Structures are given as C-alpha cells and as structure tokens.
C-alpha cells in the first residue's frame, strides 16, 4: 500500500540530486519490510528490477551494517536487528509517540477499536508511530512503522483538507490510490470540504470493506497538521451514532495533544 516519491523529489518538494546506491538500498529495506518471509537474492533483484550483481553488493553492505540478515543455508535475506535500533531511536525521539500511547490504550479499551497514532510524512506518506489494539477478534494488518499513501482512507481526507496542495496534484495522487471500494472523486472532494469544516473524517468501507475508520487532525504550534489520531473498527459495531461519539472523544484528545506538542517547541 505504500508508494515512493518520484526520483529526485524530496518530501517537502525541493529538488535533490539522486544517489542511486542510496535509493536502491532503501528500496531493498522497504521490500524486505513488506515481505512475509525472507527472500532470495534472485527474488529481490527481480522484484526491484535491479541487476543481480548490484543487488548483491548492496545486500552485503546492509548485512555488514546489521540492517539485513542472511541465512547462510537458505541464502535468504530478511531485516536485521539493526533496524530495531534505528526504529527505537525514531520513536523515542518523537514526543508524539510518548504522549499518544496512553491515549491510544484508553481509546482502544473504551471503544473496542484499534487506535492508531499517525505522523504525516511530507505530502507522500503517513507513518504509524504508535497503536493499541482492542480485545475484539477484529484485527487490522498494521504495525508501528507501517507506511501508507498520504491521501488514503480517513486520514487522507484530513491531509487533503488541511494541507496546501493544488487541485490537479490532489487529483493525480487520488487516482493512484488503491481502495477496496473506491469513492467517486467528486463525492470525495465534497467529503474533504465537509472534513475541513467539521475537523473530523470518517471512511465507511471505502478503504477496507466492512471497516469504518475515524480520524482527526493534530496540529503543531504553527497550525500545521503534523499527526492524526485514528480509530478503526467493524462497521456493523461502529454505527453512525457511535462513530460521532467516538469522533468527539478523538477531537478532545487531539486538542490536548496539539497543545502539549506546541508547548514542547
């Protein structure tokens, strides 16, 4: 569900000089992160359209640095424990992750939903920084570190509503999204306008059939949307009335988080 920014474009939109070795290394790490099982050199190079010898050289460096591990018997590659240290540094260095975890735990327990804290990574992606699962059998395939296109689902409507993107750019990005039940773009635009007024976004089965997703924005001290609080549950158990009540709870928590984040800067 993730997509990489066009080559040579930084997250903030500035031009950067491409560094192929870096780009390929990141592509390998992302691929291994998405894979349910370790992969062979051939599978990695074919998936990424990379010359096998080049892929092998990069993998050897990543293994040496501890970011990738290799099974010497099967010759299969997977993410190494060095990635955990990097991820831990990012999470521990984020005041949002520390502040939002107890909030997510309460929301998951109170509303029987999966509660998620998301960071908006430029205008291309959102990244899960923290989450809490309910005891319900319902389970989303999402973990800390998961990346999604910035305009997808309920949070995507928030991004469209509260960031300065030209209409043609929004439409281009929208048409590249993958939904289970894709909304019509004109209907989606009207929803974005409503989100801008209400400050809450609800995706009812568009992103994942049978799942309702409620999201609210978290702003920094300059009024920019930097994060989102998200709650997801089975649509049949999260009806309109319960969804609105949950949205109010999320908004109250988001307001407090916005104030706390602003005070830390």
ABEGO torsion letter per residue (X at the ends): XBBBBBBGBBAAGBBBBBBAAAAAAAAAAAAAAABABBBBAAAAAAAAGBBAAAAAAAAAAAAAAGABBBBAAAGBBBBBAAAAAAAAAAAAABAAAAAAAAAAAAAAAAAGBBBBBBBBBEAABBBBABBBBBABABBBBBBBGBBBBAABEAAAAAAAAABBBBAAAAAAAAAABBBABBBBAAAAAAAAAAAAAAGBBBBBGAABBGBBBBBBBBBBAAGBBABBBBBBBBAAABBAAAAAAAAAAAAAAAAAAAAAAAAAX
